[in-house]
């Protein structure tokens, strides 16, 4: 096998530029932790290296030459599963050198497995692929089909260009970036020191949400996003809500490919004052959001940097500083040795956005991880916001009198 070099994708180039501007930040790290009932570290290391061998993107580095960002795929890379002895899992996070490092690292602490990825080579949808293969290889199964080549799965430039008019029209009317009321002022406009808090959506509330979704033929993503937009409208005293959310940006070619395809796209919706006053008003708002999301998904392969440039903006945080991220349900289905593993959150060190609500839809319950800028919010304020959002979800899931 030979080393392959070709231009990075538009999304990767954008992330590399952010890395080059602040190479010591960890806001491009995607870290996961899970606790296994029993753990065989040798089998774990074997499975991880088999996945790295299968997927080109996990063997990739990046560099800039003559104004172009390139990716180099190495024929072979391997990692060693280290032992982590730190009391705070936050210490597991370290910046990646995108130009030289293997952009995956792993460690164990007793039966807790810690994985850290550089975002430039993976996304949430990819994690569902990664953990499905990890389950199989750890359990001694053989994966029959080869993973697709990275180059074969790149989205052509004409697709991005064809979708630009939709997003430019959506952003035609100016809107100041929304942010939840802060505790502190900060001289930093874009990103800062980060922290995170977690909350639970219990089985009863989740079942009530599913009932509403089934009756209206909408997805849970639409429901929880709608609840968050209503939450933002009330706290920011506006009916014009513009936030960011994640779209998978996958097509039939890259459904089995680990890589960076997901983009953060603007969601803009008018939230009626009466959105949650009655069942009919709530349903109308949910259907309005559903129509908006369905239309946006037909244009989801978008280059946010190109759109910003045409709007005279230089950073997506000039559009929105609050993000709602809905993770793929399958990424939480980790079953080493056939037994389900327990999700263990890894606290963040940096936060690119003022607030990022990450929604993890487990089978019997759901978890909310709020990543926030600790230079803007106290921990107790973040806990209060997250509690209020979970209360909003429960309220919207009930039959309103």
Helices and strands as residue ranges (DSSP letters): E 4-7, H 10-21, E 29-35, H 41-54, G 56-59, E 60-65, E 68-73, E 82-83, G 89-92, E 104-109, E 112-118, G 119-121, H 124-138, G 151-153, H 157-170, E 192-201, H 203-216, H 220-236, E 240-247, E 263-270, H 279-297, H 304-310, G 316-318, E 322-326, G 329-332, G 336-338, E 342-343, E 350-351, E 355-361, E 366-373, H 379-397
